[in-house]
Amino acid sequence: MKTQRRDYQLEGVTYPATITYKRMKSMTMRLDTEKGTLRVSCPTYTRLSDIDAFVCKHLPRLCKKVSKKKEPYDGMNLYVFGESKEVGELEPAEVIAYYRKVGLPYVQGRVDYYKALMGISAPYKVRMRDMRRTYGSNSRATHSLTFQCRLMAFHPSIIDSVVVHELAHHYQFDHSKKFYDIVYRYCPDYDKLRKKLIHDQFEG
């Protein structure tokens, strides 16, 4: 029985998937909500492109069934660094502007801290954007790290886990075992923190 590992992205969350090839007629997929992982079973000679299309089609509906996304702002209170603060009525654009204002210098400091810890001397420009599909990205082309504004709703330890994840791509640009070995070296609680990120547990 052949197995393969592959990562899928949805709304800023990476879902590691174990693909198992079996003697069966059609594909199936299960989501482990505790671990945030996928198990995909498919016929022996299924093409990878067909598996990708299947997951991309059904993953959003599957995630919607098991949980509803918690919003960091309820019309009066806003989560900032894992704590709920009373901020009054804000427009969506004002929430983003607030996160960018408090978040950019904070994240810059955490990037500088982990760069030194991880032995990274290359310059990286740090940016924050209202991204929808990812909490962070590392661009080799522009030597920049971009973080989602909404990430600032989470506890600092969760933010750190995303910073470490993106900086680990400096050494390993895929999501292989070598990559995660680097992540766990500098963020031993990565799995636990990632679950909190997936399930919108802002408090940490």
Beta strands, then each sheet from edge to edge (+ up, - down):
strand 1: 2-10
strand 2: 13-22
strand 3: 28-32
strand 4: 37-43
strand 5: 77-80
strand 6: 83-86
strand 7: 125-129
strand 8: 136-139
strand 9: 144-148
sheet 1: 1+ 2- 4- 3+
sheet 2: 5+ 6-
sheet 3: 7+ 9+ 8-
end
